[in-house]
Amino acid sequence: MQHFKLFSLPLKLYLTYKINYDLKGYESEVNMNKEIMLEVKNVYGNDLIYPSCHVANALIKLKDKKTFNKNDLEVFKALGLIIKWKASSI
């Protein structure tokens, strides 16, 4: 019985090249330097931490909540994320 490979080597190389080439334009959008932007808003006297970029928005969806807490910030730091703060408006 003969086993067939799903992809031949040239096709694998092409797909790898194509994926890498297609993703090059998104490096700044995907934020490859592991930075997330957060914003502090005062709501009824409480300072709440809201996501302010697409990466932070994706992370908040994992929590099923609208805000982060201080424990989340420690986890982000442990993961190597750099936290940038959006300037609040008056």
Order of alpha helices (4+ residues) and beta strands (2+ residues): alpha-alpha-beta-beta-alpha-alpha-beta
